[in-house]
Amino acid sequence: MTTLKTPPARARRQTLSQIFGWPLVIGVLSTVGLIAALVGDGIWDGVSWLALLLPILLYALFLLRPRR
């Protein structure tokens, strides 16, 4: 008795903006946060805290999410 093998499912192709979009946004916000921390005072301290907190929060979010 022979069994038919089904071909593996093809992966969906993604564009460059889908692949690098969010890492680019996170990188730009981190750069803004670092520059704001270096050159500014007052409101810029808050901007730097928020911008530099984003990668930490995203890391924690992906670390704590349930596995599939």
C-alpha positions, 0 to 999 in steps of 0.5 A, spaced: 500 500 500 502 506 498 501 513 501 501 519 498 505 525 501 503 532 500 508 537 499 510 542 505 506 548 505 509 554 502 511 560 506 508 566 505 513 571 502 513 578 506 516 585 503 522 588 506 517 593 510 514 587 513 520 584 515 524 591 517 518 595 519 518 594 527 525 593 528 526 600 524 521 604 528 524 601 535 531 603 533 529 610 531 525 611 537 531 608 541 536 613 538 531 619 539 531 617 547 539 616 547 540 623 544 534 626 548 538 623 554 545 626 552 543 633 550 536 635 554 533 637 560 526 637 563 521 634 558 527 631 554 528 627 560 521 624 560 522 623 552 528 619 553 525 615 559 519 613 555 523 612 548 528 607 552 523 604 556 520 601 549 525 596 547 525 593 555 517 593 555 517 589 548 522 584 550 518 583 557 512 582 552 515 577 548 518 573 553 512 572 557 507 571 552 505 564 551 508 559 547 504 556 541 
